Amino acid sequence: MKFAIIALAAATFAAGAASASDKVTDLDFLKANRCNGLAATLTGVVDAGSLDSFIKAERGARAPYVMERAAEEFAKAKKEARGEDRKDRLTAELTGGCQAYLGSASNMAKQ
């Protein structure tokens, strides 16, 4: 009997963890905004429209401080991308880590 209760509790916990992993975290949302700022400045490297779509789909219930920080990340990335000495590194960032935010939000959560 004890074993059945423990197994049921473990299964419930695992199901809860799986459903929680389908959400895009605030950190991922901020990273996507940084990528969007880079894509807006370094044109032709990544489709900024896909990043915009991802961000619009995920902005729904974000706290105001997260939205404010996202705008700061976007502006900071745009400013950083204007420097010619950083262009290679930032292009690598766009074609590397930023690729996770080009698909739908549910696809990103699974990665």
Contacts in CASP RR format, 6 or more apart in sequence:
PFRMAT RR
TARGET T0000
AUTHOR 0000-0000-0000
METHOD contacts of the structure
MODEL  1
MKFAIIALAAATFAAGAASASDKVTDLDFLKANRCNGLAATLTGVVDAGS
LDSFIKAERGARAPYVMERAAEEFAKAKKEARGEDRKDRLTAELTGGCQA
YLGSASNMAKQ
21 109 0 8 1.000
21 110 0 8 1.000
22 106 0 8 1.000
22 109 0 8 1.000
22 110 0 8 1.000
23 109 0 8 1.000
24 58 0 8 1.000
24 105 0 8 1.000
24 108 0 8 1.000
24 109 0 8 1.000
26 62 0 8 1.000
26 63 0 8 1.000
26 66 0 8 1.000
28 100 0 8 1.000
28 101 0 8 1.000
28 108 0 8 1.000
29 55 0 8 1.000
29 58 0 8 1.000
29 59 0 8 1.000
29 62 0 8 1.000
29 66 0 8 1.000
29 70 0 8 1.000
30 66 0 8 1.000
30 69 0 8 1.000
30 70 0 8 1.000
30 73 0 8 1.000
31 73 0 8 1.000
31 98 0 8 1.000
31 101 0 8 1.000
32 51 0 8 1.000
32 54 0 8 1.000
32 55 0 8 1.000
32 58 0 8 1.000
32 98 0 8 1.000
32 101 0 8 1.000
33 55 0 8 1.000
33 70 0 8 1.000
33 71 0 8 1.000
33 73 0 8 1.000
33 74 0 8 1.000
33 77 0 8 1.000
34 73 0 8 1.000
34 74 0 8 1.000
34 76 0 8 1.000
34 77 0 8 1.000
35 46 0 8 1.000
35 51 0 8 1.000
35 77 0 8 1.000
35 93 0 8 1.000
35 94 0 8 1.000
35 97 0 8 1.000
35 98 0 8 1.000
35 101 0 8 1.000
36 48 0 8 1.000
36 51 0 8 1.000
36 52 0 8 1.000
36 55 0 8 1.000
36 74 0 8 1.000
36 77 0 8 1.000
37 48 0 8 1.000
37 73 0 8 1.000
37 74 0 8 1.000
37 75 0 8 1.000
37 77 0 8 1.000
37 78 0 8 1.000
37 81 0 8 1.000
38 45 0 8 1.000
38 46 0 8 1.000
38 77 0 8 1.000
38 78 0 8 1.000
38 80 0 8 1.000
38 81 0 8 1.000
38 90 0 8 1.000
38 93 0 8 1.000
38 94 0 8 1.000
38 98 0 8 1.000
39 45 0 8 1.000
39 46 0 8 1.000
39 47 0 8 1.000
39 48 0 8 1.000
39 49 0 8 1.000
39 51 0 8 1.000
39 94 0 8 1.000
39 98 0 8 1.000
40 48 0 8 1.000
40 74 0 8 1.000
40 78 0 8 1.000
41 77 0 8 1.000
41 78 0 8 1.000
41 81 0 8 1.000
41 82 0 8 1.000
42 81 0 8 1.000
42 87 0 8 1.000
42 90 0 8 1.000
42 91 0 8 1.000
42 94 0 8 1.000
45 91 0 8 1.000
45 94 0 8 1.000
45 95 0 8 1.000
46 94 0 8 1.000
46 95 0 8 1.000
46 98 0 8 1.000
46 99 0 8 1.000
46 102 0 8 1.000
47 102 0 8 1.000
50 101 0 8 1.000
50 102 0 8 1.000
50 103 0 8 1.000
51 98 0 8 1.000
51 101 0 8 1.000
51 102 0 8 1.000
54 101 0 8 1.000
54 102 0 8 1.000
54 103 0 8 1.000
54 104 0 8 1.000
54 105 0 8 1.000
54 108 0 8 1.000
55 70 0 8 1.000
57 104 0 8 1.000
57 105 0 8 1.000
58 105 0 8 1.000
59 67 0 8 1.000
59 70 0 8 1.000
62 70 0 8 1.000
80 86 0 8 1.000
80 90 0 8 1.000
81 87 0 8 1.000
81 90 0 8 1.000
100 108 0 8 1.000
100 111 0 8 1.000
101 108 0 8 1.000
END
